[in-house]
Amino acid sequence: MRIGMTFVGVNIFLENMVFGAVLIAAVAITIDRSKIAVIK
């Protein structure tokens, strides 16, 4: 993913922000929400 953005010419700061957002989204999708206790 990073190589592709560098090849296209994306700014390094924007590249890091996009990579971080994708990483956070991937963790949020894969986490099992039923095992997390919610304080009420």
Helices and strands as residue ranges (DSSP letters): H 2-8, H 12-30, G 33-35
